[in-house]
Every structure is written in C-alpha cells, then in structure tokens.
C-alpha cells in the first residue's frame, strides 16, 4: 500500500512549530503584532531626572506594554544637543533649549511596541503641558513648554535617526 501524501497543513506546521500550537485566529494576531512592532526613542529630560521620576516614567511606559530595549544616562555636550535639535536651529527658543538640555543628565532609551511611534506621542501628551491631556506624562511632570519632562520621536524616519544618534 502506498504511503498517504502529507497534508498541506502539516508542511506549514513544520515550517513554524511555535505558532502552530495556537489556533488560526491567534496565529493571525501574533503575526500582525510581529509585523507592526516598532522602535522609537524617548528621552527623560534633565528636569524630570531632577524631579526623581525616571522610574515612575518607565513604570507608566511598561504598563502600556512598551519594552525598554536600550537605556543609558548621559549628559549631553552643547555640540551633541545642537546636533540632536538641529531642526530647530532657526527657532527663537533654540539657545534656551540647548541650555536646558545640557543643564544635567538625561536618560535616552529605545522603546519597542506595536505602533510605538504614534502610541508614545499619545502617551506623553502635547509639547505644551498646558495643552496635554489628563494622565499623560507631560501633564503630570512637565513644568512648561520648554521644560517638558520628555522627548519622543515624531515619525518612524526620525525615530531611526534618533535611536542611531544615542545607540549606534
Ligand atoms: P521636544 O519634544 O524635545 O522637541 C523640541 C523641544 O523644544 C520641545 O520638546 C521643547 O522642549 C522645546 N520647545 C518647543 N517649542 C517651544 C517653545 N515655543 N518655547 C520653548 N521651548 C520650546
């Protein structure tokens, strides 16, 4: 008697033995999460470091399913701050921004999550804390539009550049 041909499904299962133990809909959800996982940059700025809220900010981010992939504490030189914020060099607040960002240590970190870039921007709130939504990080920890506790990348393209700036 001839051996029965293997079913198509069996071939698929062998190709992906971990996902194959889950039902089809669950596999689809996993696949979707894996394919839209993003990395973005968050900086806990010198004002938030001085307030002793690094841990509280990370706790809130982890509670929203961000994973801290890289992290360090560093004090930016004026040249580094100028380069990081070069896009704002013509703005009237540029010089004060550099003074602020070099006034003490900051904590840049790489965060991973599904739709990390847009979800992090939502989580931190508006640049100006007076306009930030209740429960956002800037609403709770920022002092004003400059001393606004945290920075987050504003697009996937900028996220890649900003991650490389601190963690190349
Ligand atoms: P951030 O999200 O890091 O991006 C640029 C930074 O410039 C911003 O947060 C603030 O710290 C600062 N900034 C933006 N707009 C103003 C403003 N109108 N006056 C002073 N500082 C500002």
Backbone and ligand atoms as CSV (ligand in chain L), in Angstrom:
chain,resi,resn,atom,element,x,y,z
A,1,UNK,N,N,0.829,-1.206,0.000
A,1,UNK,CA,C,0.000,0.000,0.000
A,1,UNK,C,C,0.863,1.257,0.000
A,2,UNK,N,N,0.399,2.261,-0.778
A,2,UNK,CA,C,1.219,3.494,-0.853
A,2,UNK,C,C,1.043,4.360,0.387
A,3,UNK,N,N,2.092,5.038,0.770
A,3,UNK,CA,C,2.040,5.990,1.893
A,3,UNK,C,C,1.131,7.152,1.505
A,4,UNK,N,N,0.200,7.600,2.381
A,4,UNK,CA,C,-0.601,8.785,2.025
A,4,UNK,C,C,0.289,10.027,1.923
A,5,UNK,N,N,-0.069,10.901,0.974
A,5,UNK,CA,C,0.700,12.139,0.821
A,5,UNK,C,C,0.510,13.018,2.059
A,6,UNK,N,N,1.555,13.737,2.476
A,6,UNK,CA,C,1.371,14.631,3.634
A,6,UNK,C,C,0.390,15.745,3.305
A,7,UNK,N,N,-0.421,16.114,4.334
A,7,UNK,CA,C,-1.368,17.213,4.106
A,7,UNK,C,C,-0.614,18.527,4.048
A,8,UNK,N,N,-1.201,19.500,3.320
A,8,UNK,CA,C,-0.585,20.825,3.206
A,8,UNK,C,C,-0.324,21.428,4.591
A,9,UNK,N,N,-1.325,21.246,5.462
A,9,UNK,CA,C,-1.227,21.845,6.799
A,9,UNK,C,C,0.000,21.366,7.548
A,10,UNK,N,N,0.351,20.084,7.364
A,10,UNK,CA,C,1.492,19.526,8.087
A,10,UNK,C,C,2.785,20.224,7.688
A,11,UNK,N,N,2.912,20.494,6.388
A,11,UNK,CA,C,4.110,21.179,5.893
A,11,UNK,C,C,4.225,22.552,6.562
A,12,UNK,N,N,3.075,23.259,6.647
A,12,UNK,CA,C,3.051,24.588,7.254
A,12,UNK,C,C,3.461,24.503,8.716
A,13,UNK,N,N,2.897,23.457,9.417
A,13,UNK,CA,C,3.193,23.321,10.837
A,13,UNK,C,C,4.681,23.095,11.054
A,14,UNK,N,N,5.291,22.286,10.205
A,14,UNK,CA,C,6.731,22.027,10.368
A,14,UNK,C,C,7.537,23.305,10.169
A,15,UNK,N,N,7.045,24.158,9.250
A,15,UNK,CA,C,7.770,25.392,8.969
A,15,UNK,C,C,7.719,26.362,10.144
A,16,UNK,N,N,6.669,26.295,10.948
A,16,UNK,CA,C,6.530,27.257,12.045
A,16,UNK,C,C,6.031,26.540,13.298
A,17,UNK,N,N,6.885,25.715,13.931
A,17,UNK,CA,C,6.414,24.853,15.015
A,17,UNK,C,C,5.906,25.593,16.245
A,18,UNK,N,N,6.391,26.794,16.488
A,18,UNK,CA,C,5.934,27.512,17.692
A,18,UNK,C,C,4.520,28.048,17.501
A,19,UNK,N,N,4.314,28.770,16.378
A,19,UNK,CA,C,2.981,29.335,16.137
A,19,UNK,C,C,1.932,28.261,15.886
A,20,UNK,N,N,2.355,27.069,15.425
A,20,UNK,CA,C,1.388,26.042,15.033
A,20,UNK,C,C,0.593,25.492,16.207
A,21,UNK,N,N,1.050,25.699,17.433
A,21,UNK,CA,C,0.283,25.187,18.574
A,21,UNK,C,C,-0.926,26.065,18.881
A,22,UNK,N,N,-0.990,27.262,18.263
A,22,UNK,CA,C,-2.113,28.162,18.502
A,22,UNK,C,C,-3.164,28.020,17.402
A,23,UNK,N,N,-4.412,28.425,17.730
A,23,UNK,CA,C,-5.476,28.405,16.735
A,23,UNK,C,C,-5.204,29.469,15.663
A,24,UNK,N,N,-5.878,29.316,14.498
A,24,UNK,CA,C,-5.567,30.183,13.356
A,24,UNK,C,C,-5.725,31.672,13.685
A,25,UNK,N,N,-6.818,32.046,14.366
A,25,UNK,CA,C,-7.021,33.471,14.677
A,25,UNK,C,C,-5.940,34.008,15.592
A,26,UNK,N,N,-5.528,33.178,16.555
A,26,UNK,CA,C,-4.461,33.609,17.471
A,26,UNK,C,C,-3.171,33.794,16.697
A,27,UNK,N,N,-2.905,32.851,15.747
A,27,UNK,CA,C,-1.687,32.971,14.913
A,27,UNK,C,C,-1.699,34.273,14.129
A,28,UNK,N,N,-2.893,34.635,13.619
A,28,UNK,CA,C,-3.007,35.880,12.841
A,28,UNK,C,C,-2.671,37.087,13.711
A,29,UNK,N,N,-3.175,37.068,14.958
A,29,UNK,CA,C,-2.908,38.200,15.863
A,29,UNK,C,C,-1.408,38.299,16.126
A,30,UNK,N,N,-0.763,37.138,16.405
A,30,UNK,CA,C,0.690,37.147,16.645
A,30,UNK,C,C,1.426,37.707,15.426
A,31,UNK,N,N,1.028,37.241,14.257
A,31,UNK,CA,C,1.710,37.665,13.033
A,31,UNK,C,C,1.576,39.168,12.849
A,32,UNK,N,N,0.360,39.696,13.136
A,32,UNK,CA,C,0.128,41.135,12.987
A,32,UNK,C,C,1.018,41.915,13.951
A,33,UNK,N,N,1.079,41.458,15.193
A,33,UNK,CA,C,1.913,42.154,16.188
A,33,UNK,C,C,3.372,42.128,15.749
A,34,UNK,N,N,3.835,40.946,15.300
A,34,UNK,CA,C,5.244,40.829,14.918
A,34,UNK,C,C,5.586,41.741,13.750
A,35,UNK,N,N,4.649,41.898,12.833
A,35,UNK,CA,C,4.971,42.669,11.637
A,35,UNK,C,C,4.843,44.175,11.847
A,36,UNK,N,N,4.122,44.644,12.901
A,36,UNK,CA,C,3.989,46.088,13.093
A,36,UNK,C,C,4.786,46.567,14.308
A,37,UNK,N,N,5.615,45.703,14.894
A,37,UNK,CA,C,6.427,46.104,16.032
A,37,UNK,C,C,7.388,47.211,15.605
A,38,UNK,N,N,7.433,48.280,16.384
A,38,UNK,CA,C,8.302,49.418,16.036
A,38,UNK,C,C,9.224,49.764,17.194
A,39,UNK,N,N,10.285,50.492,16.865
A,39,UNK,CA,C,11.194,51.040,17.876
A,39,UNK,C,C,11.147,52.556,17.781
A,40,UNK,N,N,11.198,53.208,18.937
A,40,UNK,CA,C,11.230,54.663,18.956
A,40,UNK,C,C,12.123,55.130,20.090
A,41,UNK,N,N,12.435,56.430,20.099
A,41,UNK,CA,C,13.322,56.969,21.138
A,41,UNK,C,C,12.543,57.850,22.103
A,42,UNK,N,N,12.779,57.623,23.382
A,42,UNK,CA,C,12.276,58.519,24.427
A,42,UNK,C,C,13.471,59.052,25.201
A,43,UNK,N,N,13.448,60.349,25.520
A,43,UNK,CA,C,14.465,60.915,26.424
A,43,UNK,C,C,13.758,61.432,27.675
A,44,UNK,N,N,14.184,60.947,28.833
A,44,UNK,CA,C,13.765,61.583,30.081
A,44,UNK,C,C,14.706,62.776,30.237
A,45,UNK,N,N,14.150,63.983,30.158
A,45,UNK,CA,C,14.960,65.204,30.100
A,45,UNK,C,C,15.487,65.600,31.482
A,46,UNK,N,N,16.450,66.549,31.503
A,46,UNK,CA,C,17.076,66.915,32.780
A,46,UNK,C,C,16.085,67.348,33.876
A,47,UNK,N,N,14.990,68.022,33.502
A,47,UNK,CA,C,14.026,68.456,34.540
A,47,UNK,C,C,13.359,67.261,35.217
A,48,UNK,N,N,13.035,66.219,34.442
A,48,UNK,CA,C,12.393,65.025,35.011
A,48,UNK,C,C,13.400,64.202,35.818
A,49,UNK,N,N,14.653,64.164,35.340
A,49,UNK,CA,C,15.699,63.465,36.104
A,49,UNK,C,C,15.846,64.148,37.472
A,50,UNK,N,N,15.842,65.510,37.472
A,50,UNK,CA,C,15.991,66.259,38.733
A,50,UNK,C,C,14.801,66.046,39.666
A,51,UNK,N,N,13.627,65.775,39.093
A,51,UNK,CA,C,12.429,65.507,39.919
A,51,UNK,C,C,12.420,64.094,40.492
A,52,UNK,N,N,13.408,63.266,40.078
A,52,UNK,CA,C,13.495,61.887,40.592
A,52,UNK,C,C,12.332,61.012,40.117
A,53,UNK,N,N,11.928,61.199,38.843
A,53,UNK,CA,C,10.779,60.431,38.350
A,53,UNK,C,C,11.151,59.536,37.156
A,54,UNK,N,N,12.435,59.208,37.012
A,54,UNK,CA,C,12.833,58.297,35.914
A,54,UNK,C,C,12.060,56.985,36.054
A,55,UNK,N,N,12.080,56.428,37.256
A,55,UNK,CA,C,11.428,55.132,37.494
A,55,UNK,C,C,9.929,55.195,37.266
A,56,UNK,N,N,9.289,56.265,37.715
A,56,UNK,CA,C,7.833,56.394,37.555
A,56,UNK,C,C,7.465,56.494,36.068
A,57,UNK,N,N,8.290,57.224,35.302
A,57,UNK,CA,C,8.010,57.342,33.861
A,57,UNK,C,C,8.153,55.974,33.195
A,58,UNK,N,N,9.211,55.239,33.533
A,58,UNK,CA,C,9.395,53.904,32.935
A,58,UNK,C,C,8.261,52.968,33.370
A,59,UNK,N,N,7.842,53.076,34.624
A,59,UNK,CA,C,6.740,52.212,35.104
A,59,UNK,C,C,5.479,52.439,34.265
A,60,UNK,N,N,5.180,53.718,34.003
A,60,UNK,CA,C,3.986,54.026,33.204
A,60,UNK,C,C,4.101,53.478,31.775
A,61,UNK,N,N,5.306,53.580,31.216
A,61,UNK,CA,C,5.510,53.096,29.842
A,61,UNK,C,C,5.388,51.567,29.799
A,62,UNK,N,N,5.991,50.889,30.760
A,62,UNK,CA,C,5.907,49.417,30.784
A,62,UNK,C,C,4.465,48.962,30.995
A,63,UNK,N,N,3.698,49.741,31.782
A,63,UNK,CA,C,2.284,49.399,31.996
A,63,UNK,C,C,1.490,49.508,30.705
A,64,UNK,N,N,2.004,50.286,29.752
A,64,UNK,CA,C,1.347,50.411,28.442
A,64,UNK,C,C,2.017,49.522,27.393
A,65,UNK,N,N,2.695,48.491,27.876
A,65,UNK,CA,C,3.292,47.459,27.015
A,65,UNK,C,C,4.482,47.904,26.175
A,66,UNK,N,N,5.112,49.026,26.545
A,66,UNK,CA,C,6.388,49.345,25.909
A,66,UNK,C,C,7.457,48.466,26.548
A,67,UNK,N,N,8.404,48.007,25.740
A,67,UNK,CA,C,9.548,47.242,26.257
A,67,UNK,C,C,10.796,48.114,26.128
A,68,UNK,N,N,11.522,48.250,27.224
A,68,UNK,CA,C,12.761,49.032,27.182
A,68,UNK,C,C,13.839,48.151,26.564
A,69,UNK,N,N,14.281,48.519,25.345
A,69,UNK,CA,C,15.266,47.704,24.625
A,69,UNK,C,C,16.697,48.183,24.876
A,70,UNK,N,N,16.858,49.494,25.078
A,70,UNK,CA,C,18.181,50.076,25.370
A,70,UNK,C,C,17.941,51.266,26.286
A,71,UNK,N,N,18.922,51.561,27.129
A,71,UNK,CA,C,18.766,52.682,28.057
A,71,UNK,C,C,20.132,53.110,28.589
A,72,UNK,N,N,20.326,54.411,28.757
A,72,UNK,CA,C,21.547,54.872,29.428
A,72,UNK,C,C,21.308,56.252,30.022
A,73,UNK,N,N,22.174,56.643,30.964
A,73,UNK,CA,C,22.152,58.020,31.467
A,73,UNK,C,C,23.366,58.726,30.886
A,74,UNK,N,N,23.145,59.939,30.379
A,74,UNK,CA,C,24.241,60.679,29.772
A,74,UNK,C,C,24.008,62.175,29.961
A,75,UNK,N,N,25.089,62.951,29.982
A,75,UNK,CA,C,24.930,64.411,29.990
A,75,UNK,C,C,25.378,64.912,28.633
A,76,UNK,N,N,24.456,65.508,27.890
A,76,UNK,CA,C,24.769,65.965,26.531
A,76,UNK,C,C,25.753,67.124,26.568
A,77,UNK,N,N,26.702,67.122,25.642
A,77,UNK,CA,C,27.531,68.308,25.440
A,77,UNK,C,C,26.680,69.294,24.623
A,78,UNK,N,N,27.129,70.537,24.578
A,78,UNK,CA,C,26.400,71.537,23.787
A,78,UNK,C,C,26.378,71.131,22.305
A,79,UNK,N,N,27.477,70.576,21.840
A,79,UNK,CA,C,27.552,70.144,20.433
A,79,UNK,C,C,26.550,69.015,20.161
A,80,UNK,N,N,26.463,68.084,21.076
A,80,UNK,CA,C,25.512,66.971,20.886
A,80,UNK,C,C,24.066,67.484,20.890
A,81,UNK,N,N,23.751,68.369,21.860
A,81,UNK,CA,C,22.385,68.909,21.934
A,81,UNK,C,C,22.063,69.709,20.665
A,82,UNK,N,N,23.050,70.487,20.195
A,82,UNK,CA,C,22.847,71.295,18.985
A,82,UNK,C,C,22.573,70.398,17.785
A,83,UNK,N,N,23.281,69.287,17.715
A,83,UNK,CA,C,23.090,68.362,16.595
A,83,UNK,C,C,21.735,67.649,16.696
A,84,UNK,N,N,21.392,67.224,17.907
A,84,UNK,CA,C,20.126,66.497,18.076
A,84,UNK,C,C,18.925,67.374,17.699
A,85,UNK,N,N,19.004,68.670,18.085
A,85,UNK,CA,C,17.869,69.582,17.831
A,85,UNK,C,C,18.120,70.514,16.649
A,86,UNK,N,N,18.983,70.101,15.730
A,86,UNK,CA,C,19.374,70.972,14.617
A,86,UNK,C,C,18.174,71.482,13.808
A,87,UNK,N,N,17.116,70.689,13.756
A,87,UNK,CA,C,15.920,71.088,13.004
A,87,UNK,C,C,15.291,72.366,13.573
A,88,UNK,N,N,15.586,72.673,14.855
A,88,UNK,CA,C,15.022,73.871,15.496
A,88,UNK,C,C,15.990,75.054,15.517
A,89,UNK,N,N,17.104,74.957,14.768
A,89,UNK,CA,C,18.177,75.958,14.924
A,89,UNK,C,C,17.753,77.388,14.615
A,90,UNK,N,N,16.717,77.562,13.815
A,90,UNK,CA,C,16.261,78.934,13.493
A,90,UNK,C,C,15.207,79.442,14.469
A,91,UNK,N,N,14.776,78.574,15.384
A,91,UNK,CA,C,13.696,78.975,16.303
A,91,UNK,C,C,14.241,79.882,17.410
A,92,UNK,N,N,13.406,80.823,17.879
A,92,UNK,CA,C,13.869,81.747,18.935
A,92,UNK,C,C,14.248,81.032,20.233
A,93,UNK,N,N,13.685,79.858,20.464
A,93,UNK,CA,C,13.943,79.148,21.725
A,93,UNK,C,C,15.152,78.211,21.668
A,94,UNK,N,N,15.843,78.168,20.505
A,94,UNK,CA,C,16.916,77.174,20.300
A,94,UNK,C,C,18.021,77.271,21.359
A,95,UNK,N,N,18.510,78.489,21.596
A,95,UNK,CA,C,19.621,78.656,22.549
A,95,UNK,C,C,19.198,78.217,23.957
A,96,UNK,N,N,17.999,78.640,24.375
A,96,UNK,CA,C,17.496,78.241,25.700
A,96,UNK,C,C,17.298,76.727,25.767
A,97,UNK,N,N,16.857,76.140,24.666
A,97,UNK,CA,C,16.664,74.686,24.626
A,97,UNK,C,C,17.999,73.957,24.846
A,98,UNK,N,N,19.057,74.480,24.214
A,98,UNK,CA,C,20.376,73.853,24.400
A,98,UNK,C,C,20.853,74.020,25.841
A,99,UNK,N,N,20.613,75.205,26.423
A,99,UNK,CA,C,20.979,75.416,27.837
A,99,UNK,C,C,20.262,74.399,28.722
A,100,UNK,N,N,18.980,74.225,28.457
A,100,UNK,CA,C,18.175,73.294,29.256
A,100,UNK,C,C,18.651,71.843,29.082
A,101,UNK,N,N,18.850,71.427,27.852
A,101,UNK,CA,C,19.186,70.013,27.596
A,101,UNK,C,C,20.591,69.644,28.082
A,102,UNK,N,N,21.435,70.672,28.312
A,102,UNK,CA,C,22.787,70.392,28.811
A,102,UNK,C,C,22.918,70.717,30.304
A,103,UNK,N,N,21.783,71.064,30.943
A,103,UNK,CA,C,21.835,71.510,32.349
A,103,UNK,C,C,22.046,70.373,33.344
A,104,UNK,N,N,21.869,69.140,32.891
A,104,UNK,CA,C,22.031,67.987,33.785
A,104,UNK,C,C,21.918,66.714,32.971
A,105,UNK,N,N,22.025,65.572,33.638
A,105,UNK,CA,C,21.930,64.312,32.893
A,105,UNK,C,C,20.530,64.066,32.341
A,106,UNK,N,N,20.468,63.318,31.254
A,106,UNK,CA,C,19.187,62.876,30.708
A,106,UNK,C,C,19.261,61.365,30.495
A,107,UNK,N,N,18.109,60.749,30.246
A,107,UNK,CA,C,18.071,59.288,30.104
A,107,UNK,C,C,17.379,58.905,28.795
A,108,UNK,N,N,18.164,58.775,27.715
A,108,UNK,CA,C,17.578,58.285,26.465
A,108,UNK,C,C,17.352,56.780,26.534
A,109,UNK,N,N,16.270,56.343,25.887
A,109,UNK,CA,C,16.010,54.897,25.844
A,109,UNK,C,C,15.294,54.535,24.547
A,110,UNK,N,N,15.501,53.296,24.111
A,110,UNK,CA,C,14.793,52.781,22.942
A,110,UNK,C,C,13.612,51.967,23.454
A,111,UNK,N,N,12.421,52.290,22.937
A,111,UNK,CA,C,11.203,51.589,23.356
A,111,UNK,C,C,10.624,50.806,22.187
A,112,UNK,N,N,10.183,49.608,22.470
A,112,UNK,CA,C,9.573,48.741,21.441
A,112,UNK,C,C,8.126,48.462,21.798
A,113,UNK,N,N,7.303,48.495,20.776
A,113,UNK,CA,C,5.878,48.194,20.967
A,113,UNK,C,C,5.226,48.199,19.591
A,114,UNK,N,N,4.040,47.619,19.513
A,114,UNK,CA,C,3.260,47.772,18.288
A,114,UNK,C,C,2.921,49.258,18.137
A,115,UNK,N,N,3.115,49.820,16.942
A,115,UNK,CA,C,2.847,51.239,16.686
A,115,UNK,C,C,3.484,52.159,17.734
A,116,UNK,N,N,4.731,51.873,18.058
A,116,UNK,CA,C,5.407,52.578,19.158
A,116,UNK,C,C,5.475,54.090,18.943
A,117,UNK,N,N,5.751,54.534,17.709
A,117,UNK,CA,C,5.964,55.964,17.478
A,117,UNK,C,C,4.705,56.762,17.823
A,118,UNK,N,N,3.593,56.409,17.210
A,118,UNK,CA,C,2.375,57.199,17.439
A,118,UNK,C,C,1.826,56.970,18.849
A,119,UNK,N,N,1.929,55.733,19.346
A,119,UNK,CA,C,1.368,55.466,20.678
A,119,UNK,C,C,2.167,56.186,21.768
A,120,UNK,N,N,3.495,56.296,21.570
A,120,UNK,CA,C,4.303,57.007,22.572
A,120,UNK,C,C,3.963,58.505,22.573
A,121,UNK,N,N,3.777,59.079,21.378
A,121,UNK,CA,C,3.416,60.501,21.298
A,121,UNK,C,C,2.104,60.755,22.046
A,122,UNK,N,N,1.158,59.818,21.893
A,122,UNK,CA,C,-0.118,59.925,22.601
A,122,UNK,C,C,0.094,59.830,24.120
A,123,UNK,N,N,0.966,58.909,24.512
A,123,UNK,CA,C,1.199,58.647,25.933
A,123,UNK,C,C,1.881,59.823,26.637
A,124,UNK,N,N,2.763,60.542,25.916
A,124,UNK,CA,C,3.474,61.644,26.588
A,124,UNK,C,C,2.651,62.937,26.586
A,125,UNK,N,N,1.760,63.116,25.614
A,125,UNK,CA,C,0.929,64.326,25.572
A,125,UNK,C,C,1.564,65.463,24.785
A,126,UNK,N,N,0.843,66.575,24.677
A,126,UNK,CA,C,1.290,67.727,23.874
A,126,UNK,C,C,2.589,68.325,24.406
A,127,UNK,N,N,3.340,68.964,23.480
A,127,UNK,CA,C,4.605,69.628,23.843
A,127,UNK,C,C,4.391,70.597,25.002
A,128,UNK,N,N,3.330,71.366,24.914
A,128,UNK,CA,C,2.994,72.318,25.980
A,128,UNK,C,C,2.117,71.606,27.019
A,129,UNK,N,N,2.603,71.461,28.253
A,129,UNK,CA,C,1.822,70.711,29.255
A,129,UNK,C,C,0.458,71.341,29.539
A,130,UNK,N,N,0.335,72.653,29.273
A,130,UNK,CA,C,-0.971,73.306,29.490
A,130,UNK,C,C,-2.021,72.743,28.534
A,131,UNK,N,N,-1.541,72.162,27.428
A,131,UNK,CA,C,-2.469,71.584,26.439
A,131,UNK,C,C,-2.487,70.053,26.489
A,132,UNK,N,N,-1.702,69.467,27.369
A,132,UNK,CA,C,-1.596,67.993,27.419
A,132,UNK,C,C,-2.828,67.374,28.080
A,133,UNK,N,N,-3.215,66.208,27.579
A,133,UNK,CA,C,-4.398,65.509,28.119
A,133,UNK,C,C,-4.110,64.970,29.513
A,134,UNK,N,N,-5.180,64.838,30.294
A,134,UNK,CA,C,-5.080,64.251,31.637
A,134,UNK,C,C,-4.446,62.864,31.553
A,135,UNK,N,N,-3.567,62.567,32.500
A,135,UNK,CA,C,-2.970,61.225,32.572
A,135,UNK,C,C,-1.738,61.049,31.715
A,136,UNK,N,N,-1.405,62.072,30.906
A,136,UNK,CA,C,-0.190,61.956,30.085
A,136,UNK,C,C,1.040,62.324,30.929
A,137,UNK,N,N,2.187,61.900,30.454
A,137,UNK,CA,C,3.429,62.127,31.206
A,137,UNK,C,C,3.733,63.618,31.325
A,138,UNK,N,N,3.550,64.358,30.232
A,138,UNK,CA,C,3.832,65.801,30.304
A,138,UNK,C,C,2.827,66.529,31.188
A,139,UNK,N,N,1.571,66.103,31.174
A,139,UNK,CA,C,0.573,66.736,32.048
A,139,UNK,C,C,1.029,66.629,33.500
A,140,UNK,N,N,1.586,65.472,33.849
A,140,UNK,CA,C,1.921,65.215,35.253
A,140,UNK,C,C,3.325,65.681,35.651
A,141,UNK,N,N,4.287,65.725,34.692
A,141,UNK,CA,C,5.665,66.008,35.109
A,141,UNK,C,C,6.310,67.225,34.440
A,142,UNK,N,N,5.712,67.768,33.379
A,142,UNK,CA,C,6.325,68.920,32.708
A,142,UNK,C,C,6.005,70.204,33.465
A,143,UNK,N,N,6.933,71.171,33.344
A,143,UNK,CA,C,6.743,72.461,34.012
A,143,UNK,C,C,6.170,73.477,33.030
A,144,UNK,N,N,6.766,73.519,31.836
A,144,UNK,CA,C,6.303,74.457,30.804
A,144,UNK,C,C,6.681,73.895,29.430
A,145,UNK,N,N,6.466,74.707,28.388
A,145,UNK,CA,C,6.645,74.213,27.017
A,145,UNK,C,C,8.097,73.800,26.743
A,146,UNK,N,N,9.066,74.406,27.424
A,146,UNK,CA,C,10.466,74.006,27.240
A,146,UNK,C,C,10.845,72.857,28.185
A,147,UNK,N,N,10.610,73.067,29.464
A,147,UNK,CA,C,10.965,72.043,30.463
A,147,UNK,C,C,9.814,71.043,30.536
A,148,UNK,N,N,9.759,70.215,29.487
A,148,UNK,CA,C,8.560,69.383,29.328
A,148,UNK,C,C,8.810,67.885,29.560
A,149,UNK,N,N,9.760,67.588,30.437
A,149,UNK,CA,C,9.952,66.246,31.026
A,149,UNK,C,C,10.499,65.165,30.090
A,150,UNK,N,N,9.951,65.085,28.887
A,150,UNK,CA,C,10.370,64.006,27.978
A,150,UNK,C,C,10.368,64.472,26.523
A,151,UNK,N,N,11.140,63.756,25.731
A,151,UNK,CA,C,11.109,63.922,24.274
A,151,UNK,C,C,10.750,62.568,23.676
A,152,UNK,N,N,9.963,62.570,22.589
A,152,UNK,CA,C,9.698,61.328,21.854
A,152,UNK,C,C,9.776,61.603,20.356
A,153,UNK,N,N,10.313,60.666,19.611
A,153,UNK,CA,C,10.423,60.809,18.150
A,153,UNK,C,C,9.044,61.044,17.542
A,154,UNK,N,N,9.008,61.901,16.492
A,154,UNK,CA,C,7.698,62.247,15.926
A,154,UNK,C,C,7.342,61.500,14.636
A,155,UNK,N,N,8.243,60.640,14.138
A,155,UNK,CA,C,7.920,59.833,12.951
A,155,UNK,C,C,8.822,58.602,12.949
A,156,UNK,N,N,8.480,57.607,12.141
A,156,UNK,CA,C,9.311,56.395,12.070
A,156,UNK,C,C,10.697,56.720,11.538
A,157,UNK,N,N,10.757,57.632,10.568
A,157,UNK,CA,C,12.045,58.015,9.974
A,157,UNK,C,C,12.923,58.701,11.024
A,158,UNK,N,N,12.342,59.672,11.739
A,158,UNK,CA,C,13.119,60.368,12.767
A,158,UNK,C,C,13.492,59.419,13.904
A,159,UNK,N,N,12.618,58.469,14.207
A,159,UNK,CA,C,12.924,57.504,15.275
A,159,UNK,C,C,14.197,56.735,14.939
A,160,UNK,N,N,14.316,56.301,13.704
A,160,UNK,CA,C,15.505,55.530,13.299
A,160,UNK,C,C,16.763,56.381,13.472
A,161,UNK,N,N,16.700,57.645,13.056
A,161,UNK,CA,C,17.852,58.540,13.184
A,161,UNK,C,C,18.180,58.856,14.637
A,162,UNK,N,N,17.147,59.060,15.450
A,162,UNK,CA,C,17.362,59.421,16.857
A,162,UNK,C,C,17.875,58.224,17.668
A,163,UNK,N,N,17.391,57.037,17.338
A,163,UNK,CA,C,17.908,55.826,18.000
A,163,UNK,C,C,19.393,55.675,17.677
A,164,UNK,N,N,19.732,55.877,16.415
A,164,UNK,CA,C,21.140,55.748,15.994
A,164,UNK,C,C,22.010,56.822,16.649
A,165,UNK,N,N,21.431,58.002,16.868
A,165,UNK,CA,C,22.182,59.113,17.494
A,165,UNK,C,C,22.715,58.690,18.870
A,166,UNK,N,N,21.874,58.014,19.659
A,166,UNK,CA,C,22.290,57.644,21.018
A,166,UNK,C,C,22.836,56.221,21.138
A,167,UNK,N,N,22.407,55.312,20.251
A,167,UNK,CA,C,22.747,53.904,20.450
A,167,UNK,C,C,23.370,53.258,19.216
A,168,UNK,N,N,24.140,54.014,18.450
A,168,UNK,CA,C,24.761,53.444,17.242
A,168,UNK,C,C,25.821,52.424,17.619
L,1,LIG,P1,P,10.765,68.180,22.233
L,1,LIG,O1,O,9.601,67.295,22.021
L,1,LIG,O2,O,12.015,67.598,22.799
L,1,LIG,O3,O,11.110,68.914,20.853
L,1,LIG,C1,C,11.693,70.175,20.758
L,1,LIG,C2,C,11.766,70.868,22.087
L,1,LIG,O4,O,11.885,72.278,22.016
L,1,LIG,C3,C,10.455,70.663,22.847
L,1,LIG,O5,O,10.300,69.349,23.244
L,1,LIG,C4,C,10.595,71.689,23.933
L,1,LIG,O6,O,11.497,71.286,24.969
L,1,LIG,C5,C,11.229,72.838,23.156
L,1,LIG,N1,N,10.201,73.770,22.644
L,1,LIG,C6,C,9.293,73.563,21.685
L,1,LIG,N2,N,8.544,74.664,21.465
L,1,LIG,C7,C,8.996,75.593,22.330
L,1,LIG,C8,C,8.626,76.946,22.606
L,1,LIG,N3,N,7.643,77.540,21.931
L,1,LIG,N4,N,9.302,77.602,23.561
L,1,LIG,C9,C,10.298,76.999,24.216
L,1,LIG,N5,N,10.704,75.715,24.012
L,1,LIG,C10,C,10.050,75.023,23.079
